[in-house]
Amino acid sequence: MHKAIKPKGYSDRRLALSNHFNDIFDKAFTDFFKDDLFQHTGLSIKEGSFPKCNVTLTDTNLLIEAAIPGYSKDDISVTYKDDSLRISGTTQNNKQMEGTHLIREIKLSSFNRDFIIQDDVFDVDKIDASFDKGLLKITIPKLEKIIEKSEVKEITIT
């Protein structure tokens, strides 16, 4: 890293250590959730740590939001096959700029992020995806039989 420019308050050693801990945390987080922690919900994370995602389970849907800055809608693909939902992307916009990179944190390259989506819990034929301002939103509705099971039913006591 160039000695004249670095994030405010960061020494070379502190920046390297910060990047190292970020990598360790990303790997630990991904490995922890790979072990089917959410299997009872019909979702598990298969592989990948990019793009960063929020995954929300509601009474009626599973919502996956993926932050994919620097990519266009045409650079991104969402596919479903054999219980695996894959978000993938590739971009041609990875030009080398003139000069020396002093800080390079934005990576534009190919990626895959996989989630296991159980078709006995979610209606995979009704997966919907939209992309706006670098945010990919994927909505997967629960099957009607799952929604009905989760409703509270009043039991009459006799």
C-alpha positions in Angstrom: 0.0 0.0 0.0 1.2 3.5 -0.8 2.5 5.2 2.4 0.8 8.5 1.6 -2.8 7.2 1.3 -4.6 4.8 3.5 -7.9 4.8 5.4 -7.8 7.4 8.3 -6.5 5.9 11.5 -5.1 2.7 9.8 -1.5 1.7 9.8 -0.3 -0.8 7.2 -0.3 -3.5 10.0 -3.8 -2.5 11.2 -5.2 -2.6 7.7 -3.7 -6.0 6.9 -5.0 -7.3 10.3 -8.5 -5.9 9.6 -8.6 -7.6 6.2 -7.4 -10.8 7.7 -10.1 -10.8 10.4 -12.7 -10.0 7.8 -11.7 -13.0 5.8 -11.7 -15.3 8.9 -15.1 -14.0 9.9 -16.6 -14.5 6.4 -15.2 -18.1 6.3 -16.4 -19.0 9.8 -19.9 -17.5 9.2 -20.3 -19.4 5.9 -19.0 -22.7 7.4 -21.3 -22.3 10.5 -24.4 -21.9 8.3 -23.4 -24.6 5.8 -24.2 -27.3 8.4 -28.0 -27.1 7.7 -28.7 -24.9 10.7 -31.9 -23.7 9.1 -32.9 -27.1 7.7 -36.3 -27.0 9.6 -37.1 -23.8 7.6 -36.4 -25.5 4.2 -33.3 -23.4 3.6 -29.6 -24.0 4.0 -26.6 -22.2 2.7 -24.6 -24.3 0.3 -21.5 -22.3 -0.7 -20.1 -18.8 -1.2 -19.7 -15.6 0.7 -20.3 -13.1 -2.2 -22.6 -11.4 -2.8 -23.5 -10.5 0.8 -27.1 -11.5 1.5 -30.0 -10.9 3.8 -32.3 -13.9 4.1 -35.7 -13.3 5.7 -38.4 -15.9 6.4 -41.9 -14.6 6.8 -45.2 -16.4 7.3 -45.7 -16.6 3.6 -42.4 -16.1 1.8 -38.6 -16.5 1.8 -36.9 -13.3 0.8 -33.3 -13.2 -0.3 -31.7 -9.8 -0.9 -28.2 -9.8 -2.4 -26.0 -6.7 -2.6 -24.4 -6.8 -6.0 -22.9 -3.3 -6.7 -21.1 -2.7 -10.0 -23.1 -5.3 -11.9 -25.9 -4.8 -14.3 -29.1 -6.9 -14.6 -27.7 -8.6 -17.7 -24.5 -9.6 -15.7 -26.6 -11.6 -13.2 -28.3 -15.0 -13.4 -30.7 -16.7 -10.9 -31.3 -20.4 -11.5 -33.0 -23.3 -9.7 -32.2 -27.0 -10.2 -32.3 -30.0 -7.9 -33.1 -28.0 -4.7 -30.3 -25.6 -5.4 -30.9 -21.9 -6.0 -27.8 -20.3 -7.6 -27.1 -16.6 -7.9 -24.3 -16.1 -10.3 -22.7 -13.2 -12.1 -20.0 -12.2 -14.5 -19.0 -8.8 -15.7 -17.0 -7.5 -18.6 -16.5 -4.2 -16.8 -13.3 -5.2 -15.1 -10.9 -2.9 -16.9 -7.5 -2.2 -15.6 -7.1 1.4 -14.7 -4.0 3.5 -15.4 -1.8 4.0 -12.4 -1.1 2.1 -9.2 -4.0 0.9 -7.0 -3.5 2.4 -3.6 -6.6 0.8 -2.1 -8.6 -1.9 -4.0 -11.6 -3.2 -2.2 -14.1 -3.4 -5.0 -13.8 -6.6 -6.9 -15.7 -7.2 -10.2 -15.3 -10.8 -11.2 -17.4 -13.9 -11.6 -19.2 -15.3 -8.6 -21.6 -18.0 -7.5 -23.7 -18.1 -4.4 -25.8 -21.2 -3.7 -28.8 -21.9 -1.3 -30.6 -25.2 -0.8 -34.3 -24.5 -1.2 -36.6 -27.5 -0.4 -39.4 -27.8 -2.9 -41.6 -29.5 -0.3 -41.6 -26.3 1.7 -41.4 -23.6 -1.0 -43.2 -23.1 -4.3 -40.2 -23.1 -6.5 -42.3 -22.7 -9.6 -43.2 -19.2 -8.4 -39.8 -17.8 -7.7 -39.6 -14.1 -8.5 -36.5 -11.9 -8.9 -36.0 -8.2 -9.4 -32.8 -6.1 -9.6 -32.6 -2.3 -8.9 -29.7 -0.1 -7.9 -27.4 -3.0 -7.1 -29.8 -4.9 -5.0 -31.2 -8.3 -6.2 -34.4 -9.4 -4.5 -35.6 -13.0 -4.8 -39.0 -13.9 -3.4 -40.0 -17.6 -3.0 -43.5 -18.2 -1.6 -44.2 -21.0 0.8 -46.4 -23.8 -0.4 -50.1 -23.3 0.6 -50.0 -26.4 2.8 -47.1 -25.0 4.8 -48.9 -21.7 5.3 -52.1 -23.4 6.4 -50.1 -25.5 8.9 -48.6 -22.4 10.5 -51.9 -20.8 11.2 -53.1 -20.9 14.7 -56.4 -22.8 15.1 -58.7 -22.3 18.0 -59.6 -25.6 19.6 -63.0 -25.8 21.4 -62.8 -27.3 24.8 -65.7 -29.6 25.7 
